[in-house]
Amino acid sequence: MRRLHGTENPWKSRTAPGQAQTAGANLGYEDIPLIPIMFYDGGCPLCRREVAHYRRLDHAGLVRWVDITQEPEALAVHGIDPLTAMRRLHAIDEGGRVVSGVAAFAAIWRQLPGYRHLAGALARLGLIAPIDRLYEKFADWRFRRRCREGVCAPQARRASTEANGERASVGSSQGPT
């Protein structure tokens, strides 16, 4: 059974960027992997439909689903720029690493019945990088479309402002300047 993080704030349970930590490491559960996190644009109808499909398959609750338009602070904790997250799907894999694009899809698919084999096949056949190049073109198109709707820039600015203000107040005794 997988467990969510052992602290009151699940976003702050990670170690320094690039270092994986297992869930509950300070509780003696070092062998239990982290619950992967999928960051998605909840303001995008296509993204919402796709995530709703995946969530219906996630009966065991093996993935944490984070709408970045509702929880932009979750991105800052992992060092993910909000505008970059709007451009491309991002996830935290079961090892605690930030992944994006097709690698992010594969990290989530590994947790879902019906998709596990697809994720494994993509990795075994070395197809993640080539398919990612195609995904990049689609992601750019989707981002441009969202921006034309006037939705992406204000949300990304708000998320960036909130994240920067939060980081400044944590790192300085004088608060944000």
Order of alpha helices (4+ residues) and beta strands (2+ residues): beta-alpha-beta-alpha-alpha-beta-beta-alpha-alpha-alpha-alpha
